[in-house]
Amino acid sequence: MALQTHINDIMMKRLTKAKATIAADSSAGAAATGGAPADGGYGPRYEAHISEMQAKLDAANNRCGPCFAQLSHMVRDMSRL
């Protein structure tokens, strides 16, 4: 029983310390610790990466568009048979 109480005490201290750290980071801007900026953005490198990935996805969708159109025509033709 004493061991469980000791473990609970340690875990509560860790939780309290973690909450205090989070509160301090959010009031300090979190940028110094590597977290997300206080304004809710993700940072310029992440935004650039997302823009690049979106451009690649759009290009891939544009390349696949004619293939899907051709496939739908083929399926329609097959269903007529």
C-alpha positions in Angstrom: 0.0 0.0 0.0 2.8 2.4 0.8 4.4 1.7 -2.6 1.3 2.6 -4.4 1.0 5.8 -2.4 4.6 6.7 -3.3 4.0 6.0 -7.0 0.8 8.2 -6.9 2.8 11.0 -5.3 5.5 10.8 -7.9 3.0 10.8 -10.7 1.1 13.8 -9.3 4.4 15.7 -9.0 5.2 14.9 -12.6 1.7 16.0 -13.8 2.0 19.2 -11.8 5.4 19.9 -13.3 4.2 19.2 -16.8 1.2 21.5 -16.4 3.4 24.3 -15.1 5.8 23.8 -18.0 2.9 24.0 -20.5 1.5 27.1 -18.9 4.9 28.8 -18.9 5.5 27.8 -22.6 2.1 29.1 -23.7 2.7 32.4 -22.0 6.2 32.7 -23.4 5.2 32.0 -26.9 6.3 28.3 -27.2 8.6 29.3 -30.1 11.7 29.1 -28.0 10.9 25.5 -27.0 10.2 24.3 -30.6 6.4 24.0 -30.1 3.8 25.6 -32.3 3.9 29.4 -32.4 1.4 31.2 -30.1 -0.6 32.5 -33.1 -1.6 29.0 -34.0 0.5 28.8 -37.2 2.9 26.0 -38.0 5.9 28.0 -39.2 7.2 28.9 -42.6 9.0 25.6 -43.3 5.9 23.6 -42.6 3.7 25.9 -44.6 6.1 25.7 -47.6 6.1 21.9 -47.3 2.3 21.8 -47.3 2.1 24.1 -50.3 4.6 21.9 -52.2 2.7 18.7 -51.3 -0.6 20.3 -52.4 0.9 21.3 -55.7 2.1 17.7 -56.3 -1.3 16.3 -55.4 -3.0 18.7 -57.7 -0.6 17.7 -60.6 -1.2 14.0 -59.9 -5.0 14.5 -59.9 -4.7 16.4 -63.2 -2.8 13.5 -64.7 -5.3 11.0 -63.5 -8.4 12.9 -64.7 -8.3 11.7 -68.4 -7.6 8.1 -67.2 -10.7 8.1 -65.0 -12.8 9.6 -67.9 -11.6 6.9 -70.2 -12.3 4.2 -67.6 -15.8 5.5 -67.1 -16.4 5.4 -70.9 -15.1 1.8 -71.0 -17.3 0.7 -68.1 -20.3 2.3 -69.8 -19.5 0.6 -73.0 -19.1 -2.7 -71.2 -22.4 -2.4 -69.5 -24.1 -1.9 -72.9 -22.9 -5.4 -74.0 
